């Protein structure tokens, strides 16, 4: 039997824990006769399961003949990609949309600005024909960034909604990238789009998963689950290593730390601002009270509150206990102590 866990970002593993409540909210809304929202933004720290969550949504609708699911890349021409994919899917499902296939669909991805109106018109034409055939189209875009392709697509998507096309959109990315996009003055409708912050996985759910896969005691499963702090990537790493070696937890820690650092923590740390790092560093030394953190860094309550909110939204710190901040990522303290130099 193959290892049911994976170390590969974005790959849907055999053993994973579904975010039923959060994913179900999107599906429930889209399934309404008159949906209250047609756009959702999914935000989370690296390794929080954004891509797997999108895959769950895509799988749900791909099994429904009424829906067409398009997975597009944010760093390519999204309008051209949508035209090309819808044309391909329509041919595959033998949907006669009356399209002129001599328009050079494959060339759209390399055409310049002069052809943008033609591409947008072609996509609207396809969507109109799909609407008449009772089809719905779900666009899924992962690793969203604020670039020209995304801004052009989002502007057009707003038009599709006003024209009552049966279109739906789910975009996922890091919190900062989503915020940058939502703050674009020309894309105010995105600012109103609901954001779903991917929460840590349930420790009891992780415990149950480990017990079902491994022949271990309840106490060992709980110990393993608590070590992950509900961080999905840590859940996968620990499960993967346990499957490969069947060592006890203490022996797994060095490799566990190494995988976290190489594939997640180095990048997460590099994206923090100087004050972000100072706050996180102070917390890593065991200073959790917000008053003591302010005193250590000589900053005002207002400034700490601003950075507290940012770090929580990024999934780096946990502020669930009033007046306290702790690190949300497993063994992030050990990483900071060993590899990060911060002057206070």
Steps between C-alpha positions, in 0.01 A plus 500: 500500500626849412560771756160673544668829597695735274775761523401660170328838521168509317470124455183354645618215725312178563482585870372852556250677723222685323404847617134411482365818661706750302483322163135416560420870540621570147321200350177575687503858370576407139226236505232755588243588235597864550849498658577780742862492381661382178856578604702366793859569605685227691798622703757309700866470593729282286416136562153572637323291236376765258568294187349183647191698605463630145536143372214389726276772360603415143438127553155570644387694192689298239271207578194711410418516128340840547834652599821570308805547722798698374828504694705795380852624578537854634827562315355443152241682289182396683257619232683309227535198727128503575411519129735216417384278787129562440546420132684178585247395765207579272645280227571222749140505624368537146341837573425680175566865583515605137856625543724594210801283584709676235541804724835376624413405858849371569650831389300704751750440778772683311298777335564855617275771643342578162323166507374522860154622397466208257591250774257656746223499239567134421476405868174689543364330189590156639349580841179620335469174307573291811235696689247415230591132538444512876868463589683664791870587497724494805836677467766391751824697529771394746802697624331827413719808449429860409615506137352631175354161400308467825381863498370473142323173575345634823376813321334287236359261759316791659337561161406132469317522832309817403400329174366210704730238353508175703859553615666435835851574622721368780847647540758390756829647614707649776318764705725785383450414132122483540495831690709672233256387235190594699639848564516579129272801446361356178406168665275610784270200452789275609533699822144396584566135414498275809843389619542158655806467721605137518505406866727239661378144469324348799740322736241225568459451124878469455512257792232284340682506168832390651331223700321370190822487296751384762485229760567739790347572837251785551754690709767479228251614236401797716866589557566493126189704426585767757849533356350615165293779663244427229732627223403288196850479355636385837223240517614364163874513583464318831272236350735451205807456721320266739387284208849484350696425819252403775739671744381652823425871511833608647692341211270659243551857624826588315360403160164653590671833576710481184198454272310784667795735468591423140150497355317756714672688779787658307254652254255606771778672698638676191159657434470656848582867550766611749245574773310180420820309565572683824153425635521136396850471647389638838208255507740216415700577816196424715360853536128463427326787681431788260598753766839334545551480123434875469741570784775287346469679166405847630198527271151638555188287555359631171808394303507154659130455427563578131779245474313249715213506252737461204687208652177325595360544148823359359462194723827560685370584847203394709312766693205292618582562866425858599813699579736231369676409177653161424658353188251310284754289311648183652859523621536846349671599827774244437549626145532862616740412781729301271498697177361853544697799630290791624625814673259638758 
